[in-house]
Amino acid sequence: MTPERGDGDWFVDPEGNLSGPGELQPDTDEFGRDDPAALERERRRREREQRRKGRGPKRAATPKGERGITGSFGRLRRKREEPATGERAAAPAPTGERAPPPPPTAERPAPPPTKGEQAVPPPPTTGEQAAPRAGRRLRRPGGGRPPRSPRAPRAGNFHRRRIAAGVAALVGILLVWFLVAFFQPFAGDGKGEGSVTVEIPEGSDAADIAKILDEQGVVTSARLFEWRLRLAGKADDIQADTYTLASGMSYGAAIDQLTSTAEPGILSVTIPEGLDRNQIAAQVLPEGVSSDEYLRLTEAAPKSFDPRRYGAGSASLEGFLFPATYELPPDETQRVPSLVDQQLQAFRDNISRVDMSYAKKKNLTIYDVLIIASMIDKEVMVGSERDDVAAVIYNRLSKGIPLGIDATTRFETQNYTEQITQAQLDADTPYNTRINAGLTPTPIGNPGLAAVKAAARPAQVNYLYFVVKPGTCGEHSFTASEAEFERLAAEYQQALQAEGGSPTDCE
């Protein structure tokens, strides 16, 4: 009896020949012919037996265009094809090729993919398109819109950002500059240099006071000082009076000095630049401060101060009594010692701020610099000429030419008001710089900080002579030519004789 064939099975006849699907029905179990699982097991068993015997069919090579996706173990899976009618057509597999499993039904679901294979989603059903419909946006698996590709920055935006960054940097620099100029954090003590007498008229407001201080060189900006004065709330605290201030003071120090009220009995005294100790005692010390005691205490240095440390060969304090404004205690017996101590301490504080490197290269000591500075303060009435006068002194010293500064003779003779006599000019003394080359034994006054700085580093010019310009307030003409000097000196002598005295005009 020939067994009936079932769909999707393989059949081996009694001679051992394998037939295709639809030809195998197991004859061992009558009830198994309707069981697809049993048929599948029987087919696989017989197929294995045939392969072991070497008589099984070899798998046909899959055409290149029909190859599917390769799994992780190199297994090849066939592409699923869409049926033309919307249903999967069951076509018999070619001879020698393994037939695909039957399509899943409600009673027989599809088995899960084996290890190493990937699950391939079924093709779209009839009526659906594989590609999305026109106008339909793709959605991300988790919802929302698909990510957009990054856009390249526009050139215009880049330039705008650069301009904005540059403007921000400029604004920051201007702000820092304003804050530094307004609050002056690097001004040190802010007390300035030298002494400036300032008169504040009656009825002056903050703007008027700021303008006066700016014109006198006390502050660097009238507008900024006015703002600081108003910010401090002291615009109405400055009284009409005459004040002794300094050049280049900080805004805060100037405000404090203009608005401070001295304690009862406190005495304020201002020592001008360039005066020697005899001039200070005779012309500057106010009533209540003993001139004789001042000369006695400054004739020789106290134990707390050693002039030899600075290269001095004398114990005199001439040159070390720093000019500034000082406050003296109410006790009259302590006023002169307090003044001398404050002057010496001010000298220590200020000399440490001077760069002496250039002078040391010229084999000059600090004491030599003080001597040159004292000559500068005696000769100069215009501050801008200090460096040039210092250069003349340096150049004449290097050439061995006498300095020819008459102020040294005036210091020795204490003649500051009358014409120097010919006998005084001919006297062979250490202070006569018309006859003797080199520096004087001691300073001829007590120089201020500006003169000391000029004496430590003069202007780099070749001047050898300077002569007062007639009709000016102490201005000088400078030259390196002896013939030019003779002409300028003759003009000065003519003006001197015509005026009957110093041909200067300081009105």
LODO-932484 format. One record per residue (C-alpha): x, z, y; chain; residue number from 1. Coordinates in Angstrom, 2 decimals. Layout:
c1;c3;c2;chaine;num
X;Z;Y;A;NUM
...
# end
This chain:
c1;c3;c2;chaine;num
0.00;0.00;0.00;A;1
1.49;-1.02;3.37;A;2
1.38;1.73;5.97;A;3
-0.27;1.01;9.25;A;4
1.74;0.77;12.40;A;5
1.16;2.99;15.37;A;6
1.97;2.23;19.05;A;7
5.25;3.49;20.34;A;8
6.85;4.15;16.85;A;9
9.67;2.68;14.83;A;10
9.16;1.64;11.14;A;11
11.66;1.29;8.25;A;12
10.47;-0.78;5.27;A;13
11.46;0.00;1.64;A;14
14.47;-2.33;1.97;A;15
15.78;-0.22;4.90;A;16
14.86;-2.59;7.74;A;17
13.82;-0.99;11.03;A;18
10.77;-2.43;12.76;A;19
9.66;-1.97;16.35;A;20
7.04;0.31;17.85;A;21
3.54;0.05;16.59;A;22
4.66;-0.54;13.00;A;23
5.36;3.06;11.83;A;24
2.85;5.48;10.39;A;25
4.06;8.53;8.50;A;26
2.74;8.48;4.96;A;27
3.63;12.10;4.27;A;28
0.80;13.65;6.16;A;29
-2.51;11.92;6.52;A;30
-3.40;14.11;9.43;A;31
-0.04;13.50;11.17;A;32
-0.72;9.89;12.02;A;33
-2.81;10.99;14.97;A;34
-0.15;13.50;16.10;A;35
2.19;11.81;18.60;A;36
4.74;14.64;18.42;A;37
5.04;14.28;14.67;A;38
5.47;10.54;14.97;A;39
8.17;11.01;17.59;A;40
10.07;13.50;15.43;A;41
9.87;11.20;12.42;A;42
11.08;8.24;14.45;A;43
14.07;10.14;15.83;A;44
15.00;11.46;12.39;A;45
15.01;7.97;10.84;A;46
16.91;6.56;13.77;A;47
19.63;9.16;13.33;A;48
19.87;8.37;9.65;A;49
20.28;4.67;10.37;A;50
23.04;5.36;12.93;A;51
24.90;7.54;10.45;A;52
24.74;4.78;7.87;A;53
25.92;2.26;10.48;A;54
22.84;0.14;10.11;A;55
20.98;1.30;13.22;A;56
20.31;-1.03;16.11;A;57
22.79;-0.96;19.01;A;58
21.48;-0.39;22.44;A;59
21.31;-3.49;24.50;A;60
23.17;-3.50;27.81;A;61
20.92;-2.98;30.74;A;62
21.01;-5.85;33.19;A;63
22.94;-5.08;36.37;A;64
19.90;-5.44;38.57;A;65
17.85;-3.07;36.40;A;66
20.26;-0.18;36.22;A;67
18.92;3.14;37.41;A;68
20.49;6.37;38.64;A;69
23.35;7.97;36.72;A;70
23.00;11.70;35.98;A;71
25.74;14.36;36.17;A;72
26.92;13.59;32.60;A;73
27.03;9.81;33.05;A;74
23.66;9.07;31.46;A;75
21.97;5.99;32.80;A;76
18.35;6.20;33.71;A;77
16.20;3.16;34.11;A;78
14.38;2.39;37.29;A;79
10.70;2.88;37.29;A;80
8.82;-0.22;38.07;A;81
5.56;-0.43;39.90;A;82
2.79;-2.07;37.90;A;83
1.09;-4.90;39.66;A;84
-2.37;-3.47;39.00;A;85
-1.56;0.09;40.10;A;86
-1.24;1.38;36.46;A;87
1.97;1.72;34.47;A;88
2.03;-1.12;31.88;A;89
3.32;-0.07;28.49;A;90
5.53;-2.91;27.30;A;91
7.29;-2.79;23.99;A;92
11.00;-2.07;24.27;A;93
13.37;-4.78;23.13;A;94
14.61;-4.68;19.56;A;95
17.48;-2.22;19.14;A;96
16.65;-0.32;22.32;A;97
15.14;3.10;22.57;A;98
11.52;3.02;23.63;A;99
10.53;5.15;26.65;A;100
8.19;8.06;26.01;A;101
4.46;7.42;26.34;A;102
2.93;7.98;29.76;A;103
1.73;11.56;30.47;A;104
-1.97;12.33;30.21;A;105
-4.10;15.38;30.80;A;106
-3.68;16.42;27.14;A;107
0.03;15.45;27.07;A;108
1.97;16.29;30.26;A;109
5.36;14.78;30.98;A;110
8.28;16.77;29.57;A;111
10.80;18.25;32.06;A;112
14.05;16.35;32.66;A;113
16.84;17.13;30.26;A;114
20.13;18.70;31.32;A;115
22.27;16.33;33.31;A;116
19.35;14.18;34.43;A;117
17.66;14.16;37.79;A;118
13.95;14.15;38.27;A;119
12.83;10.93;39.88;A;120
9.57;11.14;41.85;A;121
6.86;8.73;40.69;A;122
6.32;5.56;42.69;A;123
3.51;5.52;45.23;A;124
0.07;4.84;43.87;A;125
-1.91;1.72;44.55;A;126
-2.96;1.37;48.15;A;127
0.04;3.36;49.56;A;128
3.15;1.85;51.00;A;129
6.63;3.01;50.20;A;130
7.58;2.84;53.89;A;131
5.63;4.86;56.50;A;132
2.93;3.06;58.37;A;133
3.62;1.62;61.78;A;134
3.26;4.20;64.53;A;135
3.55;7.12;62.10;A;136
6.38;9.58;62.81;A;137
8.54;10.94;60.07;A;138
8.27;14.66;59.46;A;139
10.97;17.01;58.30;A;140
10.41;18.69;54.93;A;141
9.97;22.07;56.59;A;142
7.76;20.68;59.31;A;143
8.53;19.57;62.85;A;144
10.15;16.44;64.15;A;145
13.27;14.96;62.62;A;146
16.53;15.85;64.43;A;147
17.60;13.54;67.21;A;148
21.04;12.05;67.30;A;149
23.26;13.55;70.03;A;150
23.42;11.57;73.21;A;151
26.68;10.73;74.90;A;152
27.05;12.48;78.27;A;153
26.31;10.29;81.20;A;154
29.15;9.56;83.60;A;155
27.02;10.56;86.57;A;156
26.32;14.00;85.16;A;157
30.02;14.54;84.46;A;158
31.01;13.69;88.04;A;159
28.25;15.89;89.43;A;160
29.46;18.80;87.35;A;161
33.02;18.27;88.57;A;162
31.89;18.19;92.19;A;163
29.81;21.34;91.70;A;164
32.79;23.12;90.09;A;165
35.06;22.05;92.96;A;166
32.59;23.28;95.58;A;167
32.22;26.60;93.76;A;168
36.01;27.02;93.61;A;169
36.36;26.23;97.33;A;170
33.63;28.71;98.24;A;171
35.38;31.35;96.12;A;172
38.74;30.73;97.81;A;173
37.18;30.94;101.29;A;174
35.37;34.13;100.34;A;175
38.57;35.76;99.08;A;176
40.43;34.66;102.22;A;177
37.72;36.13;104.45;A;178
37.67;39.45;102.60;A;179
41.47;39.74;102.77;A;180
41.53;38.84;106.49;A;181
38.60;41.16;107.23;A;182
39.66;44.28;105.30;A;183
43.47;43.65;105.40;A;184
44.33;45.35;102.09;A;185
48.02;44.34;102.36;A;186
48.61;45.61;105.90;A;187
50.40;48.77;104.72;A;188
49.93;51.64;107.14;A;189
48.75;49.11;109.75;A;190
50.46;50.91;112.63;A;191
52.18;47.76;113.87;A;192
55.45;47.44;115.75;A;193
56.64;48.58;119.16;A;194
54.27;49.82;121.84;A;195
51.62;48.06;123.88;A;196
49.80;49.65;126.80;A;197
46.15;48.60;126.83;A;198
43.62;49.40;129.54;A;199
39.94;49.40;128.59;A;200
37.81;48.97;131.76;A;201
34.56;50.79;132.39;A;202
31.49;49.15;130.85;A;203
33.41;47.16;128.20;A;204
31.43;46.38;125.06;A;205
32.74;45.60;121.57;A;206
33.33;41.91;122.36;A;207
35.26;42.74;125.57;A;208
37.45;45.30;123.79;A;209
38.20;42.88;120.95;A;210
39.17;40.16;123.44;A;211
41.52;42.51;125.33;A;212
43.26;43.63;122.15;A;213
43.61;40.03;120.96;A;214
45.15;38.91;124.25;A;215
47.62;41.83;124.17;A;216
48.66;41.00;120.59;A;217
47.37;44.27;119.16;A;218
45.07;42.49;116.66;A;219
45.19;38.98;115.21;A;220
41.52;37.99;115.64;A;221
39.07;39.14;118.29;A;222
36.04;38.03;116.28;A;223
37.08;39.81;113.07;A;224
38.00;42.98;114.99;A;225
34.62;42.96;116.70;A;226
32.86;42.66;113.33;A;227
34.95;45.50;111.88;A;228
34.21;47.62;114.92;A;229
30.47;47.05;114.58;A;230
30.58;47.51;110.81;A;231
32.29;50.88;111.29;A;232
29.52;51.87;113.72;A;233
32.07;52.80;116.42;A;234
31.35;50.09;118.98;A;235
30.10;52.72;121.46;A;236
32.76;55.34;120.70;A;237
35.62;53.73;122.65;A;238
35.89;55.22;126.12;A;239
37.28;53.53;129.20;A;240
40.91;54.64;129.38;A;241
44.53;53.54;129.03;A;242
45.77;53.53;125.44;A;243
49.21;53.11;123.89;A;244
48.91;50.91;120.81;A;245
51.28;48.63;118.89;A;246
51.63;44.91;118.19;A;247
50.07;43.59;115.00;A;248
48.04;46.66;114.14;A;249
45.47;46.52;111.38;A;250
41.84;46.62;112.48;A;251
41.27;50.01;110.87;A;252
44.35;51.60;112.46;A;253
43.45;50.25;115.92;A;254
39.88;51.53;115.61;A;255
41.09;54.96;114.48;A;256
43.51;55.24;117.36;A;257
40.97;54.06;119.94;A;258
38.26;56.43;118.73;A;259
40.31;59.46;117.67;A;260
40.02;62.63;119.70;A;261
43.14;64.75;119.80;A;262
42.95;68.39;118.92;A;263
43.17;70.82;121.82;A;264
46.80;71.20;122.89;A;265
48.05;68.12;120.96;A;266
50.35;66.05;123.16;A;267
50.89;62.32;122.59;A;268
54.12;60.60;123.67;A;269
55.14;56.94;123.40;A;270
58.82;55.99;123.17;A;271
59.38;52.35;124.31;A;272
61.78;50.02;122.47;A;273
65.42;49.72;123.54;A;274
65.80;52.85;125.66;A;275
68.82;55.06;125.09;A;276
68.37;58.80;124.67;A;277
69.27;59.51;128.32;A;278
66.54;57.11;129.49;A;279
64.04;58.72;127.08;A;280
64.82;62.20;128.39;A;281
64.67;61.15;132.06;A;282
61.84;58.59;132.07;A;283
59.53;59.09;129.10;A;284
59.19;62.72;128.09;A;285
56.06;64.20;129.69;A;286
55.67;67.60;131.26;A;287
55.84;70.29;128.64;A;288
58.62;68.61;126.69;A;289
62.12;69.76;127.64;A;290
64.50;66.89;128.51;A;291
67.59;69.12;128.25;A;292
66.59;70.29;124.79;A;293
66.00;66.70;123.72;A;294
69.52;65.64;124.84;A;295
71.04;68.65;123.08;A;296
69.24;68.00;119.78;A;297
70.08;64.29;119.78;A;298
73.74;64.64;120.72;A;299
74.64;65.35;117.09;A;300
72.66;64.72;113.93;A;301
70.98;67.65;112.16;A;302
71.96;68.63;108.62;A;303
68.92;66.81;107.25;A;304
70.17;63.44;108.55;A;305
73.59;61.85;107.98;A;306
74.45;58.82;110.19;A;307
77.53;58.09;108.06;A;308
75.20;57.01;105.27;A;309
74.47;53.93;107.39;A;310
78.09;53.23;108.36;A;311
78.26;55.22;111.60;A;312
81.58;56.67;112.77;A;313
79.89;59.02;115.22;A;314
77.54;61.98;114.76;A;315
75.40;60.86;117.71;A;316
71.76;59.96;117.02;A;317
71.92;57.03;119.46;A;318
70.29;54.07;117.68;A;319
68.41;56.22;115.14;A;320
65.65;57.56;117.46;A;321
62.95;55.12;116.42;A;322
60.56;54.02;119.23;A;323
56.84;54.61;118.51;A;324
53.91;56.83;119.50;A;325
54.07;60.43;118.31;A;326
51.82;63.46;118.50;A;327
53.46;66.76;119.36;A;328
52.13;70.21;118.40;A;329
50.50;72.59;120.92;A;330
53.42;75.01;120.71;A;331
55.87;73.92;123.41;A;332
58.83;75.44;121.57;A;333
58.19;73.15;118.61;A;334
57.53;69.93;120.49;A;335
61.10;68.64;120.88;A;336
62.20;69.50;117.30;A;337
58.98;67.87;116.04;A;338
59.62;64.74;118.13;A;339
63.21;64.34;116.88;A;340
62.20;64.92;113.26;A;341
59.38;62.35;113.54;A;342
61.71;59.76;115.11;A;343
64.29;60.15;112.36;A;344
61.64;59.94;109.66;A;345
60.16;56.81;111.29;A;346
63.66;55.29;111.28;A;347
64.03;55.95;107.53;A;348
60.64;54.42;106.84;A;349
61.24;51.27;108.90;A;350
64.87;50.53;108.06;A;351
63.92;50.39;104.37;A;352
61.66;47.41;105.17;A;353
64.50;45.28;106.62;A;354
66.35;42.72;104.47;A;355
70.06;43.32;105.08;A;356
71.38;40.74;102.58;A;357
72.48;38.19;105.21;A;358
74.24;40.78;107.34;A;359
76.09;42.14;104.29;A;360
77.36;38.62;103.53;A;361
78.90;38.68;107.05;A;362
80.56;42.05;106.27;A;363
78.26;43.93;108.62;A;364
76.93;47.43;107.93;A;365
73.50;48.76;108.78;A;366
75.10;50.53;111.73;A;367
76.55;47.21;112.95;A;368
73.07;45.71;112.74;A;369
71.72;48.61;114.83;A;370
74.39;47.95;117.49;A;371
73.46;44.24;117.65;A;372
69.75;45.11;117.73;A;373
70.29;47.52;120.63;A;374
71.97;44.71;122.61;A;375
69.05;42.37;121.83;A;376
66.47;44.87;123.09;A;377
68.50;45.37;126.30;A;378
68.82;41.64;126.99;A;379
65.53;40.16;125.80;A;380
62.23;40.32;127.68;A;381
60.57;37.47;125.76;A;382
60.06;38.34;122.09;A;383
60.53;34.79;120.83;A;384
64.17;34.80;122.05;A;385
65.36;37.66;119.83;A;386
66.56;35.39;116.99;A;387
68.46;33.10;119.39;A;388
70.23;35.99;121.16;A;389
71.19;37.38;117.75;A;390
72.61;33.97;116.83;A;391
74.78;33.92;119.99;A;392
76.21;37.34;119.09;A;393
76.93;36.31;115.49;A;394
78.56;33.02;116.56;A;395
80.81;34.67;119.16;A;396
81.83;37.41;116.71;A;397
82.80;34.81;114.11;A;398
84.93;32.92;116.67;A;399
86.53;36.06;118.13;A;400
85.00;35.40;121.57;A;401
84.07;38.47;123.67;A;402
80.30;38.92;123.78;A;403
80.15;39.12;127.59;A;404
76.96;41.24;127.57;A;405
76.78;43.30;130.76;A;406
74.20;45.64;129.27;A;407
77.02;47.37;127.40;A;408
78.68;48.26;130.70;A;409
75.38;49.47;132.15;A;410
74.95;51.77;129.15;A;411
78.45;53.22;129.60;A;412
78.01;53.75;133.35;A;413
74.27;54.55;133.14;A;414
73.76;52.04;135.94;A;415
70.40;50.38;135.31;A;416
69.25;49.74;138.88;A;417
72.25;48.67;140.98;A;418
74.57;45.66;140.80;A;419
77.54;46.12;138.48;A;420
80.70;46.49;140.52;A;421
83.80;44.40;139.99;A;422
85.75;47.53;139.16;A;423
83.32;48.29;136.35;A;424
83.63;44.74;135.03;A;425
87.44;44.99;135.09;A;426
87.64;48.39;133.42;A;427
89.25;48.23;129.98;A;428
86.87;50.38;127.99;A;429
85.40;50.04;124.47;A;430
82.00;49.20;125.99;A;431
83.25;46.41;128.28;A;432
82.38;43.30;126.21;A;433
83.68;40.98;128.91;A;434
87.21;42.02;128.08;A;435
87.11;43.26;124.50;A;436
85.90;41.21;121.55;A;437
83.78;42.73;118.85;A;438
81.01;45.31;118.85;A;439
80.74;48.50;120.85;A;440
81.48;51.86;119.13;A;441
77.81;52.89;119.09;A;442
74.43;51.33;119.77;A;443
73.53;51.11;123.45;A;444
69.90;52.07;122.86;A;445
67.30;52.70;120.18;A;446
66.01;49.33;118.96;A;447
62.58;48.59;117.57;A;448
61.82;47.00;114.22;A;449
61.54;43.43;115.60;A;450
65.04;43.58;117.10;A;451
66.50;45.08;113.91;A;452
65.01;42.25;111.82;A;453
66.44;39.64;114.21;A;454
69.87;41.31;114.13;A;455
69.80;41.33;110.31;A;456
68.93;37.62;110.05;A;457
69.54;35.54;113.23;A;458
68.48;31.98;113.92;A;459
70.63;29.25;112.37;A;460
71.77;27.62;115.64;A;461
75.19;26.99;117.23;A;462
74.49;28.62;120.60;A;463
77.40;30.44;122.26;A;464
75.90;31.16;125.70;A;465
72.63;32.24;127.29;A;466
71.82;32.59;131.00;A;467
68.70;33.93;132.72;A;468
66.41;31.24;134.14;A;469
65.74;31.93;137.84;A;470
62.08;32.23;138.79;A;471
60.96;33.38;135.32;A;472
60.18;36.77;133.82;A;473
63.47;37.17;131.98;A;474
63.52;33.86;130.10;A;475
66.92;32.45;129.08;A;476
68.57;29.07;128.73;A;477
70.69;28.63;125.58;A;478
73.61;26.24;125.06;A;479
76.68;25.66;122.91;A;480
78.57;23.87;125.71;A;481
80.89;25.79;128.02;A;482
80.43;23.20;130.79;A;483
76.65;23.52;130.52;A;484
77.00;27.29;130.65;A;485
79.10;27.08;133.85;A;486
76.42;24.96;135.50;A;487
73.61;27.30;134.47;A;488
75.58;30.35;135.59;A;489
76.21;28.77;139.01;A;490
72.49;28.13;139.43;A;491
71.76;31.76;138.59;A;492
74.31;33.07;141.11;A;493
72.84;30.88;143.86;A;494
69.36;32.23;143.13;A;495
70.70;35.77;143.00;A;496
72.26;35.46;146.42;A;497
69.21;33.79;147.86;A;498
66.89;36.53;146.57;A;499
69.25;39.37;147.38;A;500
68.66;40.72;143.89;A;501
67.44;39.68;140.43;A;502
65.86;36.23;140.68;A;503
63.08;36.99;138.22;A;504
59.33;36.96;138.73;A;505
57.21;39.05;136.39;A;506
54.02;39.22;138.46;A;507
# end
